[in-house]
């Protein structure tokens, strides 16, 4: 059992988290959400603990009176069962906090199409670690530097999710909270050290044999890792405080390696297009293609790259976290219990569902969300404008959510889990997909081409790897191309990190790419508003 000790005073209270048994001593008045952060427990929170999303639900003993936030977000039955929102639950006495569901293993994408990378010579019996530092997940690969062979890999959730699901929430925390930047940096460094320890334990390689580490991540993850000022990323014109490549000793950040090892981070392209996009471009060699290729990494912030026979253009699209399950009433990450695929055969009957882990459904992850919207549109339950119509016996209406499609009825679930997809959920998906659609539309406009002239669409990242292209094309999330032109490329950012690890030639190439790529600022385009409004339609 782990007991986290902090400065003791007469007003401190002991909090125990179940089922883990973790204990922490906190000052009276500390919220359950903050106490969970102190012991490194993950707690769902789209809003970063501001009381607006209603997802950080816990049970507390002894019971407390509901807060105004509880009354707003919880049902009477939940309140009677002792459930509270952790972010607004202040603790003034010894308490036991029960997390309703233990953290399930998240489905993390680690694979990619391997490349024949250039390799530096003279690195016999030396090893390196390539890391894809994502907003939600972190994947680390251990490679033999003499031949480029991958020996082991580990993956985990980014512990910074406890401070917000998206980068804006974390930038806000870093700017507004005392020592916020230091806290976020330390959390991710601790996780990197844990991953390094796992890799060494798996392979019995000694720490002294690790001579190189390369890390790719978006601009915000880059800044938070380095402890760089993030204020300029949180307000227009959203400029990074540092852009160039970084080469340093990892021990300067507290990363546990030998004293002579080297850490490399590639340059950022713009405020919301970072080293992970550089890795994507490098791994697919988009600078050297002879056709028109659109590359998309769909996430909270979508990065879009267009290669017109090797000439590169890019932009960022603020899609928001809807495709990661956030802002969706019953949305969740891609983990056990998440509906990942859906098909409506008969609009009055139960939809055909595929659930991760082949268990009882508890919510809907991004790929399932796209499927649902596409199927609701195909069957006419939702029209082009995104409006739900009462033409199915599975449509329900109440004062809280309005019209909703019942994905899973209580009687259809052994766990009595009722899962609905609301009118608000449809609107969230429309806004998210409109951001991506606007991005690739304006990039194509920049080079005077339209979707009919696209030869390939490369989808990077977990979401792109798991969605059904047919569904994404149907709602306009992807351009209207033949399905055969849509190619998932896996964790392309991680593959790029491997290339940067193995050769300084690859690093030089990456830096040349960044200097040549044309970044398109969508917000300053005179057609942005017009195209965005047109893109909201589900066509």
N, C-alpha and C positions, 0 to 999 in steps of 0.2 A: 504494500500500500504506500502510495506517495503522499507526503504531507508537505505542502508548500508553505513556508514560513515567511511572513513579512513582519515589519516593525510592530511590536505588540504595545497595546495600550488598553486601559480599562474599558474602552468603548468598542473593542474588537469583538467579532463574532466568528465562530467556526462554522463553515459551510461544507457539507459532504455531498458529493455528486454520486448518484447511482445510475446505472449498475457498476460503474467503474470503481467506486470506493475512494476516488480522489478527494482530498480534503484541502481546504485553503482557509487561512486566517485573514479576514478582511475587516476594514473599518466599518462600523455601523452606518447604514445608509447606502452602502455599495449595492448596485443592482446584481441580480443573479447572472445577467449577461456578462457584466464586467468580471465577476468572480470566475465564470467559466473561461474567460479569456486568460486569466492569470494562471490557470492550470493547463492551458493549451487545448481545451475541449472545443470541438467544432459545434456551432449552433447555427441552424439555418437563419439567415437574416438578409433579405434583399436590400433593406434600408440602412444597414450598418448600425442598428440599435437605436433608431430614432422613433420607433413606435408606430410606423406607418404601414408596414407590410403585414404584420400579424402572424409571422411564421415561427418566431422563437418561443414556442409553447413548451412549458414545463409544468410539473406538478410539485408543489411545495408542502412540506410538513414541518412545523404545524401550519394549518391553513391560515390564510390571510384574507382580508376583505378585498374584493376585486377593485382594480384601479379603473379610471375612466377609459383607459386604453383597452383593458380587458372587456369592458361592457360594449365597446365599439366593435371589437374584432371577434369576440367569442360568443358561442351560443350559451343559452341558459344551462343546458346539460353539461357543457364543458366547464362552466364556472362552478356548478354544483359539484363537479368532480375534482375540484381543486386546481384546475389549470389556470395558469397566468402567462402573460407575456414577460419573458425573462428580462427584456431590456428596460421595463418600467417597474419591475418587482424589486423594491428596496428591502434589504435584509437588516433587521434590527436585533435579531436573536438567533441563537443556535438553530440552524435549519438543515433540512435534508432535501436536496433538489433531485427529482427524478426526471430523466430525459425519457419521454414516452417511447421513442424508438432509438435503439443504439445505432451508431453510424454504420451504415452498410458500406460494403466495398464498392467504391466508385469504379465505373467502367472507364479506364483511362487508355487513350490511344498511345501506343508506343512504337508501332511498326511504321515503316516507310519503304519505298523502293530504294534499295541500296545502290550507291553510286561507286564508280571506279575512280576514287579520289587520288590526286597527286599526294605523295608521301615524302616528308623530309627525310633525308638520310642521316645516319649517325645516331639513331635513337634506339639502339639495341638494349633490350632489357629495361626499357622505360615504358611507362603507361600514362594514359591521359583520360580525363573525364569530360565528356561533352554533355552540357545541361541545357534543356529547354525549360526556361523559367516562365511558365504560363501564369495568367491571372488566377486560374482555378486549379491547375495541376502543375506538378514539377516532375520531369522525367530526366534521369541521369543514366548515361551510357559509359561503360568502362571499355576502353580500346587499347590494344597493343599498338604502340606508336611505330614499331618497326615494320609492321605489315598491314596495319589498318583494320585488323580483325576485331570485331566486337566480342568481348568476353562475357559481359554481364550487363544487366540493366535493373534499375529499380524505379518505382514511380510512387507518387503520393499526392495528396491534396496540398495545395499551397496554404499554410497555416494563417496567412493574412486574410483568408476568407472570413475569419472571425471578426474582422473590422470592416466588412463590406464585401459584397459579391463582385462589385465592379471597381474599376480603377478610380473613378471620380470619388467614390466613398472613401477610398484609402488616401487619395490626395487630400481630401477634406480633413480626414483624421490627422494626417501628418502636419497639416498647416495649423489646425485649430487646437489640438490637444497638446498639453505639456509633454515634451519628449516624444511626441507622436511619431516623428520620423525615425527616431532611435529605436522605438518599440517595434515598428514594422520591419526595420532592417534586421534587428536581432532575431525576430521570429523566423525570417526566411533563412538567415545564416545558420541558425540552430538546425533547421530542417535540412539544409545542404550538408551540414556536418553529419547529421544522422544518416543521410543517404550515402555519403562517402564511406562511413563506417560499415554500412550494410554491404556495399560493393567489395570492400576489402575483406570483410568476413567471409563473403561468398566465395571469393577467389583465392584467399590466403596470400594475397599480394601485400607487401609491406608499404606503409605510408610513404617511406622514403623513395619508393619507385615511381610515385606519381609526380611527373615533372611538368605536366601541363593541364590546365583546366580552361575550357571555353564555355561561356554562358551566353545564350541568346534569349531575348525577351522583348516585350513591347517597351516603348519609351518610359512608361510609368514604372514598370517592373525594374528596368535598368536604373532609373533614378533612385528608387526606394532601396535597391540593393546597395548602391554606392553611397547612400546617405546624402545624395545631391538634393538641392533645393527644388521642390516640386510646385512651388507657388505659381510659376509661369505656365504650368501644364493645366492648372485649374481655371484659367480665365483667358479670354480672347487676347491675343491671337493664338494662344495655346502653343507656345514655343518651348522647346527643351532648353534647360539651363546649361546642358552640355551635349554636344553632338558627335564629336570625333571618337575614333577608336580608343579603347583603354587597354593598356598593358601594365600590369602591376603584380606585386607579390600578393597572393590570396590571403596571406596571414595579416595583411593590413586591414582586411575586413573581418578578421576572426575566423576565416575558413581554415580548418585544420589540415595543413599539408606540410611538406618539408620546407625548410627555409629558402631553398633555391628554386622552388617551383614558380611557374608563371601562370597568371590569369589573364585571359584575353576576352574582351567584349567588343563586338563589331560596332561601327558607328550607327547612329540613329539617322533616319531619313527626315522625319518631321515630328511634330508633337505627339501624334498618335500613330505613327508608322516607324517601328523600331527595328532592332536587330533580328527579331524573329522573321520579319518580312524579308530582310536581307538574306537570312538563311533559306527561306522559301525560294527566292529568286535564284540564289546560288545553286541550290540542290537540283533545281529543274533547268538550270542554265538558260533562263528566259532571255538572257542577253545575247544568246547565240542561235535562236530559232529562226527558221525561214518562213514561218507562217504567222497568222494572227492568233495569239493565245491570250485568253483571259484567265487570270489566277485569282481565286477568292478564298480567303480564310474568314469564315463567318463566325463571329463571336459578339460579345458585348460591344466591342469596337471592331467592325469589319474592315479588314485590310484588303484592298483590291489592286491588282497589278495587271496592266495591259501591255503586252509586247507586240509591237507592230514590226515583225521581222527583225527583232533584236533591239529596236528602239523602245525604251521603257518609259511608262507613265504609271503613276500610282495615286491613290487617294485613300482616305479613311472615311468610313461611314458609321455614324453613331447609331447602331442598330438597337442598343440597349440590351438588357439581359433576358428578354422574352424567350429567345431560342435556347437559353440555358436553363429554362424552367422557372426563372424568377419573373416576377410581376404577373405570373399566371396563377390563378386561384389554387389549383391543384398541381402546379408545376413542381418539378424536382430535378435533381441531377440524374445523369445516366447511371443509376446504380440499382441494386436489387429492389424489385418492386415497382420499377418505373415502366410504364407502357411505352415501348419504343417504336411499335408499328401499329397501324389501325386501318381497317377497311370496313366500309359500310356497304354490305350486300343488299340489305333491305332497310330502308330508313325507319321502319317501325320496329325492327328487331334489334337484338343486341349486336353491336359491331364485333367483328373479328379482331382480336387483340393479340399482340405478342408482348410478353412481359419479361424484362431482364431477370434472370435467375429462375424463370419458370415458377414464380411464386404468386401470391395474392397481390393484385395491383394496389399500390398506395398513392400513385400520382402519375404524371405524364412528363417525360423528358422531351428534349428538343425535337428529335426525329419524329416522335409520336405526335407532337403538337403540329408539325408541318403536315403530316399525314391527315390528321383530323380536319384541319382547315380545308385541305384539298378535297377530302371526301365530303365534307359538309357542303362545299361549293358544288361539287360534281352532282350530288343528289338533290340540289335545289333548296336544301335546308337553309343555306346561307347564299345570298345573291352577290352579284358583282361588287356592290357597295359595302359588303360585309355585314349586312343586316340579317339577323336570324328570323325565320318565318315559322309559324305554327302549322307546319304541314307534316309533322311527325309526332307519333304518340310518345316519343322520348323527349319532347320539348316540355320544359317546366317553367313556370313563372312565379317569382316571389318578390316581395318588396325589397329584399336585400340585394339580390343579384339580377333582377329582371328576367329576361328570357335566357334559358340555359339548355344545352343539350346534355342529356344524362349519358355519360360514357359507360358508367358502371352503376347499376342500381344496388341498393343494400342487399336485396334478396339474391342478387347474382354474385355476391362475394361472401366467401366463408367468414371473412373478417368483418363483414357488415360495413365495408368501406364504400361510401357513396362518392363517386367522382363525377364532377360536372365540368362542362366547358361553357363559360359564360359569354354574354355579349361583349363584356369588357375584355375578356381574353382574346376574342376575335380581333377587337380593335388594337390590342397590343401587338398582335402578330402583323396586322396591316401596317402599323407604323414602323415596325422592325424591318419588314421586307421592303417597304418603300424606301428606307434609307439605303439598303443594299442595291436595289434596282436603280435608284437615282445615281448612285456611285458609278455603276458600270455603264449606264446610259450616257452620262456626261463625259466619261473617259472615252467612249466610242465617238462621241461628238467632237472631242478634241482632235482626233485624227481623221475625222470625216468619214467614219464607217458606221454601219449599223449591224444588228445582231446576225443578219444573214451572211455576213462576211467573216464571222468567227469560225476558226477551224477547230479549236479545242477549248474546253473549259476545264481547268484544273482546280479541284477542290482540296484544300489543305485543312488539317486540323480534325479534331474528333467529330464535330458536328457535320462537317462536309463528308467525312468518311462514312457516317451512319445514316444520313438522310437518304430517302429514295428520290433519285433525280426526277422521276416522273411527277412526284408530288410537288417538289420545289419548283419545277418548270410550270406546273399547272397554276400555281398562285402568283407567279412572277418573281419569285425569289431568285431564280436563275433565268438567264435569257432564253427565249423561245428557240432552242436549237434541237437537233436530233439528239435523243438520249445517248446514242453511241458516242457523241462528241464530249460527253461529260465524264471526266476521269478522276476518281479519288486518288490522291497521291500520299495519303497517310500523314504522318508527322513530318512534313517537309522541313519545318523549322529545326527540328531535332536532327534531321539528316544534314542540314546545312551546318549545324553546330559541329557535327563530326568532321566535315570537310575543313572547317576553320581550325579544328584541333590538330588535324594531321599535317597541315602544310601551310607555311608562310606564303607560298604562292597563292593559295586559295584566299588567304587574308588580304593580300594585295589586290586580288581580283574583286573581292567584295568591296573594298574601299574605292576602287575604280567605278564599280557599278553605282555606288551611292553618289558619287560625284557627277555621274552622267544622267541619272534618272530624273525625270521631270515630275515634281509633285504638284498635283492639282488640288487647290483649295476649293472644295465644293461650295462652302458658304458664300464665297465671294463671286461665284458664277451667277450672272444675271438671270440664267434660266433655272436656277436651283429650285426656287419655290414652285414654279410652274411644273417642273418635272416631278418634284416630290408629290405634289397634290395629285397628279395623274397616276403616279405609281401606287397610291393607296388602294386603288381598285384591285380586286382579286381576278385579274385577267392577264 
